[in-house]
């Protein structure tokens, strides 16, 4: 009788291990590849972000950032947190007759589907404190992170001029 229980228990245990390994194999399958869709979403968000910045809509401009995002402006300290970003964008949008545009040149989405980066160029023109026209040309990198809602938000925004 003992050998029957031992065989039965061994057989049951072996079946459990086989079943568990099958479950493990099924749950480790790669998630679907959404990179093309994510890239299109980021390009659309970037284009809309540029439009609202050009319209000097500070609050809408700020809405493209995740709560803990950081900006790395040229010749200035890092701006982390909503108040620091708000202060920086207030300064960036302040010049008279500001005209701003940017163009994404590359968007690369991680296979994991949760992070991406965008590179591009920007141009702005405005009048300085003396009323003289100024033209600035530069480049930027934005790191995007997919939020739990599925929306992409900027977590790092760095830009500098070509001058």
N, C-alpha and C positions, 0 to 999 in steps of 0.2 A: 504494500500500500504506500509505503514511504517513497519508493522509487517512482510510482505513478504520480504522486504529488510533486516530486522533484522534477519529473519530466514535464508535467503540466505547467508548473511554475516557470521552468526554463523556457518552454515554448511560448507561454504568455509574455514573459519578459522580452524575448526576442521579437515577438510581434509588435510589442509596444515601441521598441527601438526602431524598427522598420517604419512604423507609422509616424513616429516623431521625425525621422529623417526625411520622409516624404513631405511632411508639413513644413519643415525647415526649407526644403528646396523650393516649395511653392511660394513661400513668403519672401525669398531673397531675389525674386525676379526684378530686373531693372524697371523703374517706372517708365512710362511712355516718354518718348523724345518730343518735347514741346518747344525746342529751341527756335524753330522758324516762327511759330506763333508768338513766342515771347519776344523775339527780336522785333517783329512787326509792332507789338504793343509798346515796346520801349521807344522805337522810332516815332510812333504816333504821340506818345507822351512827351518826348523831347521837342517835337515840332510845336505842340500845344504850349509847352512850357516857354518856349522862345516867344510865342505870340503874346502870352500874358505878360512876360517881362518887357517886351517891346511896348506894350500898352501901359506900362508902369503900374500894373496891378500888383502891388506888393503882397497882399494877403494871398491871392491866387498863386503868385510865384512861390511863396513859402510853402504852399500846400503840396508841392512836389517832393518835399523832404520827409524822411522818416523822423520820428521824434528825437532820436539820438544822433542825427546826422551832423557831420562836420564840413565846414567850408575852409578851403585853403587859398585865400586870396593873395595876390602878389604884394610884397612889401608890407604885410600886416600879419598880426597873430592869427592863429587858427580860431575859427568861430564855431564853437560846439554848443548845441542847445538852441531852443527856439528864440530866446531873447537875443543871443549873440547873432544869430542869422538874421533876425528882424532888423537889428541895428546896422548890420553890414549892408543888407539890401536897401535900407533907407538911404544910405550913402551912395550906393551904386546907382540908384534911380533918381538921385537929386539933380544932376546937371541939367541945365536948360537945353531945350531942343534935342534931347537924347533920342537917337535912332539906334536900335540894336537889332542884330540878327545873328543867328548861329546855324551851322549845318553839321549834322552828324556825318562823320566819314567812315566810322566803323562801329558796329555793335556786335559784341561777342557774348553769348550766353553760355554759362557753365552747363555741362551735361546734366548736373543735378537739378537744374531748373530753378534754383533759388538765388543765384547771383549772376550779375552781368556787368560788363563795363562798356562805356561808350566813349569814343574819342571824336573830336571835331574841331572846327574852327569858328571864330566869332569875329564880328566887326561891330564897332560902335562909333558914332560920331556925336559930338555935342559941342556946346560953347563953354569955354572955361570961365573963370571968375571975371576976366577982363572982356568977355564977349568974343574972344577969338575962337575960330573953329578948330576942333581937335578931332583927329581920326585915330582910332586904336584898332589894331589887328592882333589877334592872338589865337591861342589854342586851349583846349580844355580836356579833362578826363572826368567822367562821372561814373561812380560805382553804384549800381542799382541792386536793390534787394527786394525779392518778392515778399510781400506782407501776408499774414495769415488770411486776409481777405482775397488774396490773389492779385491785388494791385501792386505795381512796381513803384518803389519810392527810392529817391537818391539817399545814399548813406555817406558818400564822400563826393565832394565837388571841388575840384582844383582847376585853376585857370591862371594863365599868365600871358603877357604880351610878347609880341615878336620884336619890339623895339629894344 
